[in-house]
Amino acid sequence: MLRVRMLLLVIAAMAAPMWAQPPEGAPPPTVPAPAPGDEAVIPPGMESLIGDMVGRGQQLPGGCTLSDGQIDRTAVRATYTCQDGQVALELLHPTAAPAGALRTQQFALAVKSGTAPPGFVDAVAERVRAREGEFTWKIITGGAGGGERGMRSVLLTAAAVLVGLLLLAAMVRAVLRLRRGRGSGAT
């Protein structure tokens, strides 16, 4: 019975990273997190709304203006030309954001390159907050393409199954040894 409990503990420990929580100290997102294996994507038709969020056609703090923007499946990448150089900003689902990202209800904003002028990221975040009520993430079941997260889940599950099978084999072997030992000593 003890070995069965140990087996269950090992399997649970191996599977735990799949259900990991956000880093300690990170505020919880206000939009639901996708289930393990699912993916939050930006639905089609959001280009105009997102353009408004990232300040298309507007001058932002630090003399920054949007010079390039791209909407990928799971992120918005915006590049700004500022007085002191270029700044690249990324908008992600809050559960996919790196530590230190500025969070709104629907998004997390992270500086990917360059040095953001004072007040710049806050100004973009205010624009996002003012318009994000019109936005809804689309959840794709199974990750539609998998990506790193899908592959990680598959590998972790496979590792947990392998460890479980090895422990089961060791337990069967131990039980067989015990039975053989009892059988040879009883005459």
C-alpha positions in Angstrom: 0.0 0.0 0.0 2.9 2.4 0.8 4.4 1.8 -2.7 1.0 2.6 -4.3 0.9 5.9 -2.4 4.5 6.6 -3.5 3.6 5.9 -7.1 0.6 8.3 -6.9 2.8 11.0 -5.4 5.4 10.7 -8.1 2.8 10.8 -10.8 1.2 13.9 -9.2 4.6 15.6 -8.9 5.4 14.9 -12.5 2.1 16.3 -13.7 2.0 19.3 -11.4 3.9 21.7 -13.8 1.0 21.3 -16.3 -1.3 23.1 -13.9 1.2 25.6 -12.6 0.0 28.9 -11.3 1.3 32.4 -12.3 4.6 33.4 -10.7 4.4 34.3 -7.0 3.5 38.0 -6.6 2.0 38.3 -10.0 -1.6 39.7 -9.8 -4.2 37.2 -11.0 -5.5 37.9 -14.5 -9.1 39.1 -14.7 -9.8 37.1 -17.9 -10.0 33.3 -17.5 -6.9 31.3 -18.1 -7.1 28.8 -21.0 -7.3 25.2 -19.8 -4.2 23.2 -20.1 -3.6 22.4 -23.8 -5.9 25.3 -24.9 -4.6 28.5 -26.4 -5.9 32.1 -26.2 -5.8 33.7 -29.6 -6.7 37.1 -31.0 -9.8 36.6 -33.2 -10.0 38.0 -36.8 -11.5 41.4 -37.3 -9.8 43.1 -34.3 -7.3 45.1 -36.4 -9.0 48.5 -36.1 -9.7 48.1 -32.3 -6.1 47.0 -31.6 -4.8 49.8 -33.8 -6.7 52.3 -31.5 -5.3 50.5 -28.4 -1.7 50.8 -29.5 -2.0 54.4 -30.5 -2.1 54.3 -34.3 -1.9 57.9 -35.6 -1.3 59.4 -32.1 1.7 60.9 -30.4 2.5 59.3 -27.1 4.9 60.3 -24.3 8.5 60.6 -25.3 7.5 61.7 -28.7 6.6 58.1 -29.6 4.5 57.2 -32.6 3.5 53.8 -33.9 5.8 52.9 -36.8 4.9 49.2 -37.2 2.4 46.8 -35.9 1.8 43.1 -36.3 -1.0 40.8 -34.9 0.1 37.2 -34.5 -2.2 34.5 -33.2 -1.4 35.1 -29.6 0.2 38.5 -29.4 0.3 42.1 -30.7 3.7 43.4 -31.5 4.0 47.2 -31.8 7.1 49.1 -32.7 7.3 52.8 -31.9 9.7 55.5 -33.1 10.6 57.7 -30.1 12.9 60.6 -29.6 15.6 58.4 -28.1 15.2 55.4 -30.5 12.8 52.6 -31.2 10.8 50.7 -28.6 9.1 47.4 -29.2 6.0 46.6 -27.1 4.1 43.3 -26.9 0.5 42.8 -25.8 -0.3 39.3 -24.6 -3.0 37.3 -22.8 -2.3 38.0 -19.1 -1.6 34.4 -18.3 1.2 34.3 -21.0 3.0 37.4 -19.9 6.5 37.5 -18.6 7.2 38.7 -15.0 7.2 42.4 -14.7 4.6 43.0 -17.5 2.1 45.7 -16.9 -1.4 44.1 -16.7 -4.8 45.4 -17.7 -8.1 43.4 -17.5 -7.6 41.7 -20.9 -3.9 42.2 -21.7 -0.3 42.3 -20.3 2.1 44.8 -21.9 5.8 44.0 -22.0 8.7 46.0 -23.5 10.5 43.6 -25.8 13.3 46.0 -26.9 14.5 49.5 -26.5 14.1 51.8 -23.5 10.6 53.1 -23.0 10.4 56.8 -22.2 8.8 57.8 -18.8 5.0 57.5 -19.0 5.0 55.7 -22.3 4.0 52.2 -21.2 1.4 53.7 -18.8 -0.1 55.8 -21.7 -0.4 52.7 -23.9 -1.9 50.8 -21.0 -4.5 53.6 -20.5 -5.4 53.4 -24.2 -5.8 49.6 -23.9 -8.0 49.9 -20.7 -10.2 52.4 -22.4 -11.0 50.0 -25.3 -10.5 46.5 -24.0 -14.1 46.0 -23.0 -14.8 45.5 -26.8 -12.2 42.7 -27.0 -12.7 39.0 -26.2 -10.0 36.4 -26.4 -10.9 33.3 -28.5 -10.0 30.1 -26.8 -8.9 27.4 -29.2 -9.3 23.9 -27.7 -6.1 21.8 -28.0 -3.9 24.8 -28.8 -4.6 24.5 -32.6 -1.0 23.9 -33.6 0.2 23.0 -30.2 3.2 25.2 -30.0 5.6 25.1 -27.1 3.0 24.7 -24.4 1.2 21.8 -26.2 4.5 20.0 -26.7 5.5 20.6 -23.1 2.3 19.1 -21.9 2.8 16.0 -24.1 6.4 15.6 -22.9 5.4 16.0 -19.2 2.6 13.5 -19.5 4.8 11.0 -21.3 7.5 11.4 -18.6 4.9 10.9 -15.9 3.6 7.7 -17.6 7.1 6.4 -18.0 8.0 7.0 -14.4 4.7 5.4 -13.3 5.4 2.3 -15.5 8.9 2.0 -14.1 7.6 2.2 -10.5 4.9 -0.3 -11.3 7.5 -2.7 -12.8 9.6 -2.3 -9.6 6.6 -3.1 -7.4 5.7 -6.2 -9.4 9.2 -7.4 -9.2 9.3 -6.9 -5.5 6.0 -8.8 -5.0 7.3 -11.7 -7.1 10.5 -11.8 -5.0 8.5 -11.9 -1.8 6.3 -14.7 -3.1 9.4 -16.7 -4.2 11.0 -16.2 -0.8 7.9 -17.5 1.0 7.5 -20.4 -1.4 11.1 -21.7 -0.9 11.1 -21.4 2.9 7.8 -23.3 3.4 8.6 -27.0 3.5 
